[in-house]
Amino acid sequence: MFELVRNLVHQHEQVVPVSMFVALLCLCLVIGHLLEENRWVNESITAIIIGSIAGTVILLLSKGKSSHILRFDEQLFFIYLLPPIIFNAGFQVKKKQFFQNFITIMLFGVIGVFISSAIVTAGSWWLFPMLGFGGLTPREYLAVGTIFSSTDTVCTLQVLHQDENPLLYSLVFGEGVVNDATSVVLFNAIQQLDVSRINGQTFLKLIGDFIYLFSTSTALGVGFGLVTAYLLKTLYFGRHSTVRELAVMVLMAYLSYMLAELLVLSGILTVFFCGILMSHYAWYNVTESSRITTRHIFAMMSFVAETFIFLYVGMDALDMEKWKMTRQSLGTLMASFSTLVFLILLGRAAFVFPLSVVSNYMNRRPNMPTPLTFKHQVVIWWAGLMRGAVSIALAFKQFTFSGVTWDPISAAMITNTIIVVLFTTLVFGFLTKPLILCLLPRVSDTSDGGQGSKSPKEDLTLPLLSSEESATSNVLREKNSLSMLIGRPVYTVHFYWRKFDDKYMRPIFGGPRSSLPEC
Amino acid sequence: MFELVRNLVHQHEQVVPVSMFVALLCLCLVIGHLLEENRWVNESITAIIIGSIAGTVILLLSKGKSSHILRFDEQLFFIYLLPPIIFNAGFQVKKKQFFQNFITIMLFGVIGVFISSAIVTAGSWWLFPMLGFGGLTPREYLAVGTIFSSTDTVCTLQVLHQDENPLLYSLVFGEGVVNDATSVVLFNAIQQLDVSRINGQTFLKLIGDFIYLFSTSTALGVGFGLVTAYLLKTLYFGRHSTVRELAVMVLMAYLSYMLAELLVLSGILTVFFCGILMSHYAWYNVTESSRITTRHIFAMMSFVAETFIFLYVGMDALDMEKWKMTRQSLGTLMASFSTLVFLILLGRAAFVFPLSVVSNYMNRRPNMPTPLTFKHQVVIWWAGLMRGAVSIALAFKQFTFSGVTWDPISAAMITNTIIVVLFTTLVFGFLTKPLILCLLPRVSDTSDGGQGSKSPKEDLTLPLLSSEESATSNVLREKNSLSMLIGRPVYTVHFYWRKFDDKYMRPIFGGPRSSLPEC
């Protein structure tokens, strides 16, 4: 009898939380679907609200003891939830637009994170002690900067229309991905920094570490993508079973992430570039049904992982243990929270507007209006105000040990992070649509009709093919004038890359020959 | 510095084993693909051999300390690996053939397991103490019976050809699935049994528990399948995004399993019937690309889970800790192992041949040869001799606590189970092809050509549709003679079920109307 009870308790240890999360995920899906037409509320908001309600119920059932049934382990996040999200971003990215706007995206995604985290770090370092909220170490202030510089652009992407604002959409999407990677890489670089002696060299060391991590991680991802493509092309698994080629793609993508983590590189960058390479080469070496399947598998895994994270954030918001442990008055907590939100607004404004000017200067064309108008800049600024999963995960990594913290200051920082994520997702998220409607009025007119008429299948399979084709014609149009070639270096690089790709890469690694004529 | 080291150690705790398993899985895939033409070696054998080699390498690197880097937790198996395997079996099963041979499959899969485990239990109870290997409790002897009655038919299914031996294939496949479910349900029923007083009532109680578990689990699975189908049909998620309908199918299937486990029912049966219902109704309510994707996702997950298990078994075979802990001479261990293999051979023969006679009697047709010849019976007997993942998992559940055991007898039983799985998979697995070639010579002639010409896409999408259509014509042919209807009750039930399905179920839950004319 004892054995039976022991077995039951032991067995239910994992079964109860897993079942509950799966059931809540199903609920999120159904409600998210029903609210699809209502663009004020997006999936993240739905998940956070359902999570909070579930948290309240658990809190009441456990009589005020605990609101969560699963301890947040940043391992769970970094090992299982983040890889599919980032891989999918790389896999589904519109490569042509991504690479055409590469410089602007890098400006926002890399330089922007540096500026924003410098401002958040400096601001919190200066303001927190004045609010009676001190005691953070220099390393922790630096970490706070990166934690609150990682953005979550999902909200804005749901409102922006790719067809009507291709440039804006591409910038917001591209920045979102690069920003995630940069924040994590910068966070890791800070972890390895010797903060006891901060001086000019420290900053140089940080930049050096960052560049090292960035380039090696990218190289690893590219390498993995090419190896997978080569394997799939030479062995042609599909001959015997589609199952095997699918498994190879999924497992190799995951292996690239894990290997990067093992080598203390940035798995996030590795898996992003692995995704790009796989969709550029490997994807063409598999059977037709595997192509459809991979697009959907990766999109689904990414979607479920994202929803899970927001569900968890909502549930964790009511974690009484952490609230009690902060040992701070509500006033101090509110003050530190308001300071952080202010710093986020300021930190983002401090790079979006200046860097847009730089981008406009670089992308200038004679007799043409500037690509990024002031209204566009406001949308870009707004799009990056939401904080999401990466912030939470970095905060847990910095301030807890396997999700547990006993230090009041760390607990306060976790609580702060969760409130910031909740506030920005809910309040800024709600305001996103009205704001964009107001700034870019044309978008709204056709938004509902456009969404309805587009079949989901098209949505997922067309982008890759169509972008490939139009890239060539674009480059050809540009080529007619030598002066434009010189004036717009990105296009030139793109043009020569495509020639190289066609001549050497695609024959080895797979992919259709583009219609670029021989010169 | 201390913090960094702590972070690294903590982070690598999970990263190292996960990366290694993913890398080994990739290796298995590639080698499995290269050996595809060689039918002597199948995926299970490849995975076991690669696992053993990896285990040896780890054993040498750790200087004889340990051969495994991941502790086997039967939770991992029952919560994450088994559900996709069984769900996929239900989802891909050819429903027409499965239900036409339902009675024979149930005879082998349910009654057979009872007979086989009675023989293994009685045999080991009688023989083990004579070999100097005693000390098992009555409950453990009963558990040993079920542990060694669950079969692994993958090996045989790879050699048999569905088109040439539809009846045989369907029986071996169907028995394999029902057998897994029955073993687990029987195992759980034994766990709940009061073994201190074994008498006639105990046996009745066991049968009663078994029937209760079997019927409630099936009902739950059917319910979940119908709810999912209804949700997908009424809400039509695909209107907005295919991702959501995919996620709903995957999550609901998983939820059915978890809920069954939570209610102390048999998740394996629930998820199997959920799979059947989903492929019968829900599958028709999703977009075209989701249909292709689901078939492949489930097949891939099942494949990866299976390969993972065999990889683990191979690695665990060299677990020195367990070998040392058994504290038994190699002679005793060999004797108990040989006894088990003998009992497996005997236990299976004891039901296959008698039950085949029963099946032949029930399926007799005038002026037609008996459906199951003696050669067929030998193939069925042989097909179920291999022991696999379910045996391992049940053994770990019975004899360890979260993969750890300190008891020499339990350690010996785990070691025995692993040797039996290794031996049957490797030796019997190797002999499967020559045996079938010898017994059913026709199969071999076209096996290579047939396999080569069939595209994998056809392989995965056709079965469901074609079997639906032919079912109707079959039933109509039968209907011409009333005497045959009476003589063959299965067909009659099938016919009326299809009428009911067409008239009431499909309009509510989805699926194409069959071409059955109104009577």
Interface residues (C-beta under 8 A of the other chain):
Chain A: E3 L4 N7 L8 H10 Q11 H12 E13 Q14 V15 V16 V18 S19 V22 A23 L25 C26 L29 V30 G32 H33 L34 E36 Q75 F78 I79 Q191 Q192 L231 L235 F237 G238 R239 H240 S241 T242 V243 R244 L246 A247 V248 V250 L251 M252 Y254 L255 M258 L259 E261 L262 V264 T287 E288 S289 S290 I292 T293 H296 I297 A299 M300 F303 V304 F401 S402 Q451 S455 P456 K457 D459 L460 T461
Chain B: E3 L4 N7 L8 H10 Q11 H12 E13 Q14 V15 V16 V18 S19 V22 A23 L25 C26 L29 V30 G32 H33 L34 E36 Q75 I79 Q191 Q192 L231 L235 F237 G238 R239 H240 S241 T242 V243 R244 L246 A247 V248 V250 L251 M252 Y254 L255 M258 L259 E261 L262 V264 T287 E288 S289 S290 I292 T293 H296 I297 A299 M300 F303 V304 F401 S402 S455 P456 K457 L460 T461
